[in-house]
Amino acid sequence: MLFDIIIWAGASLSLAGLAGLVWCILRVNKARKAGLSDDDLRAAVQAVLPWNLGALFVSVLGLMMVILGISLG
C-alpha cells in the first residue's frame, strides 16, 4: 500500500515536471515568434532557464520515486 502511494506520487510529480517543461518550450517558442532582437531573445531564454531546470529536477525526482516504489514493492 505504501509503495503504491510512492509510485502514484512519483508519477504525478513526473507529470508536473513534464507540464513545466512543455510550458518552458511554449514560452521560448512564443518569444522566438515575437521577432525579438538577439539580446531580447537571449534575455527571454535566460529568464526561462531556471524554470526549465526546476521542471527537469521535479520530473527526475518523480521518476526516481516511481523506480523506488516499483523496486521495493
Stockholm file with secondary structure:
# STOCKHOLM 1.0

chainA/1-73         MLFDIIIWAGASLSLAGLAGLVWCILRVNKARKAGLSDDDLRAAVQAVLPWNLGALFVSVLGLMMVILGISLG
#=GR chainA/1-73 SS CHHHHHHHHHHHHHHHHHHHHHHHHHHHHHHHHTTCCHHHHHHHHHHHHHHHHHHHHHHHHHHHHHHHHHHHC
#=GC SS_cons        CHHHHHHHHHHHHHHHHHHHHHHHHHHHHHHHHTTCCHHHHHHHHHHHHHHHHHHHHHHHHHHHHHHHHHHHC
//
